[in-house]
């Protein structure tokens, strides 16, 4: 079976955009792939974190992995910092990447905000992301469309090293969802849904109460046209809600548009509230059952051991090919 790797940062509650853009794929892929899913806590510290809050969020994300249907018997689930190969390989890859290609990353430009002086990790974290992937001889990386540039960087670094040294890395492929991969903000449908947005009603988090889900959807930006149709350019708000409706319900957008022909936004939004609440209910129930359990800790420790076996096999090959790790008798 082909091997899959992906990871999520433990920074705030996972929202609907994360779920539909990437996490939903995790469950689908584990049926016919060897899957490795990581909580990438080392990525989280590119910006200041409160240690207690970070540890809490690590366990929250791990519990959400399981709550959405990731099976630790089928997949490896672990915390990045528990496997030292991530940081070691990250440094080796940094020595084989260039500041020019890193400074051209779209997300770096956005997150640095044009400031001349920013944390080094903000510039180099795509290289650590490449290390995360290459450490496991990954074939497939399920991510949202906003990560395409980072996957291309990973492939470039892997091919660069393979050409310079012996063949060292498997060159991975990205797997991007065709629909639902880019869920937009509910209050500004021209921007991606974000954990960090100030307005809590700009997003729906997987653990939101039903009342919060209802309020966020009913407040969602639409337009004054009152016609339900999919038109991203002219009707971005309605198009975003149609995408969410379609992805959660399994109905095609065309069928939804036909169902609500001649009806107002109110009826459409009320139906979307129900569909979203119904989709989130089992996730919340599963999360509450596992979050405070010893089973969660045991799963993460077991996952780290299993991941480390694969990682060390890769790191031995990397050290040998780079002339590192000399054993002195």
N, C-alpha and C positions, 0 to 999 in steps of 0.2 A: 504494500500500500504506500501511496505517496504520503510524505510527512508534512503536516501543517503546523505553523507557529504563528501566534498573535498575542498581543498583550494590551492591557488597559491601565492607564495611570490611576492611582488611588487618590484622586483630587476631587472631592465633592461627589455628590450622588450622580450615578449614571442616568442619563436622560434618554428620551425616546429616540433622538437622533443617533446616539451611540448604539442603541439596541438594534434599530432597523438598518443602520449603515454597516454594522460589523458583527455585533454579538449574536444576532439571529443566525448568522452563518455558522457560528461556532457549533451550535447544536446540529445543524444539518450536516456539516462536514465530518463529524465524529463517527457517523454511521459507516463510512467507507474510506476513511483516512486515519493515519496515525496522528493524533492531535496533541499539541503541547500548548497550553494556555497559561500565560504569565501575568502576575500583577507587577507592573514595572515601577517599583518604588524608587529606584535610582533615577529614573527620569523625572519623578516628581520634585526632586530637590534642585532642579534647575532654577527654581524660585524658592524663597524662604518658606519653610514649613514648621508648624508646631509639632514636635515629636509625638506627643500624645494623640493629637488629632490625626497625624499621618498613620500611626499604628491602627487607630480606629478605622480609618478609611481603607486600609489594606484589608482588614477583615471584612468590612462591608462589601468591597468589590469581590473578594473571594466567595462570600456567601451568595452574592448576586450571580456569579458564574454558575453556581450549583442550582440556584433558584430558577434560572431560565432554562435549565435542562442539561447543562454540561455534566456528564457522568464521569466521576473520577476513576471508575473501573475501565472505561473506554479511553479516557483522555488523561494527560498529566496536567495537574493544576498546582502551581507553586508560586513563590514570591521571588522575584529577580535577585534581590540581595542575598538570598540564601545560597546562590550558586556563584562562586567567585569568578568563574570563567567569563561572565558577562563583562566585568570591569577589566579583566586582563586582555580579552580580545578587543575590547573597545579601545584600549591604548594602542595596540598593534595596528588597528585599522586607522586610528588618527594619524599614525606615522606614514600612512599610505593614502591619505586624502589631502585635499588642498583647501586653503582658506577661501580661494576664489569660488570654488563650487559650493562651499558651505554658505558663504555670504549671499549667494544667489537664491537660496532656498526661500520660497514664498513665505513660509511660516516664520522664518527668522526675521524677514523684513517686517512682517506684521507685528510680531511679538517684541522686537527691539524698538519699534516706534520711531525709528530714525535717530535714536540716541547713539552717540559715538562710543560711549563706554557702557557695556552691558556684561553680565556674567558670562564667562567663557562657556559654561555648560549650555547656554542658550544657543550658542553657535555650533557646538559640537555634538549636541544630543542626537542629530540624525545619524551620526557615526555609531553611537552606542546602540541606536535602533538597528543599524545594519549588523552590529555584533550580536544582538539578541537573535536575529534571524539566522545568520550564518553559523552560529555556534551549534545549531542543531541539524545541519545539513538539510535545511528546509526546502521543500519543493514548492509549497503554496503558502501565500500570506493573505488571509482574508482581512481586508481593511476598507475603510470608507474611501470615496473618490478623492478626498482632500489629501490622502497620503500617497497618491501616485508618484509625486516627485521624489519622495523619500525612498520608495521602492526602486525607482530608477537609479538613485544614488547608490543604494545597496548593491544592485546588479553591476553598476560601473566599478565599484570598489572590488567586488569579487572577481570580475573579469580582469581587472588591472593586476591583481595579485596572482591570479592563475596564469596570466601571460608572463609575469616577471619571475615567478618561482615555479615549482612543480604544481600540478593541479592541486589546489588546496581546498577550494570551496565549491559546493553545489550552488549554481546560480538560480535563485528563486524566481517564481512568477507571482504577480499580484492577482488576487481574485476580488473583483469589484462588483457590487450588486448593480444590476441594470436599473432597478427602480427602488425607491426608498433609500437610496444610498446617501442622498443629501437632503436631510430634513432641515428646513429653515426655521428661523426664529418666528414665534407666533406673533410677536409685536412688530417685527421688522422682517418681512419675508424676503428681503434682499440680502439678509445676512444669515449665516449658518446658525442653527441652534447651538447654544453654548452654555457650559456649566458656570462660566464666570460673569455672565450678563447680570447687570444690577437688577433688572426687573424679573422677579421670580415667575411672573406669568408669561415670560418669553419662552419658557420651556416646560415640558412635562417630564418629571423624574419618575423612575420606575417605582419608587416607594411613596409617591404622592398619595395623599388621602383622596377619596372620591370627590369631596367638596372642592379641593384644590384643582383637580383635573377639570371639573365642570367649569369653575370660574375662569381658568386659563383658556379653555377652548371657546367659551362664550364671549370672552374678551378679544379673541384673536382678530387681527387686522384682516379685513376683506376689502371691499370697495363700495362705491355707490351704484354700481351697475345692476346689482341684484340678480344677475344671471350666473348660474352654476355651470362653468365650463373650464376646461383645462387650457390655460394660456399663460405660460410662465412670464412672458414679457409684459403683457397688458393686465394680467390678473394674478400676480405672484402669490397673494395671500390665499385666494381660493384654490389655486393650483397646489399650494403646499398642503392645505387641508385635504384635498382630494388624494394626494400622494399618501398621506398618513392613513386615511380611510381605506384606500385600496390595499396598502401593505398589511394593515392589521386584519382586515376582513377577508382578504383573498379575492375580492371582487375586482374586475377590471375597471379602470377609470371610465371607460366608455359606458359600461353598465350602470355605474353610479350616476354619471351625468344624465343618462336616460331616466333613471329612477326619480331624480329630483327635478326633472324638467318642469318648469312652471311653478316650482315651489321656491320659497324664500330661503335666505341664509339661516334664519332661525331654526327651521325644521331640519336643515342639513346639519347644523352644529349640534343640535340636541341628539340626533342619531349618532354623530361622531363621539359625543360624550359617552354614550352607552357602550359603543364598540370599544373605546379606549379603556373605560373602567373594567369591562369584562376581560380584556386582554391582560390588564395589569393585576387583576385579582389573584390568580394562581401564583404569580411571581412574588407578590407580597406575602402570601401565605407560606410559601416555601422558604422565603428569606427569614421570616420570623421563627420558623421551626429550627433552622440550622445555625443562625447567627451566633448565639451564645453557647453553642454546644462544643464539647471536647472533640467531637467528630470532625469539626471544621479544622481544628489545629492538627489533628492526626492526618487528615487528607493533605494539608499543606506540607507537613514534614515528610510524608511519604512521597509526595510529588517532587519535593526538592531532591530527595535521594535518587529517584528515578531520573530526573532531569540531569543531575550531576554526573551520572554514569555516561550519558550520551555526550554531555559537554566535555568531559575529560578526554573522551576518545577523540573528539575534534581538536582539543587543545594540544594533545600529544602530536597530532599531525601538523598543526600550525607551528609548534615549537621546533619540531624536526625540520620543517621546510624553511624556517627563518633562522635556524642555527641557534635557537634559544634553549634554556633549560639543561645546560651541560651538567652531567653528574660527575663530580670529582671524588674519586676513591681515595 
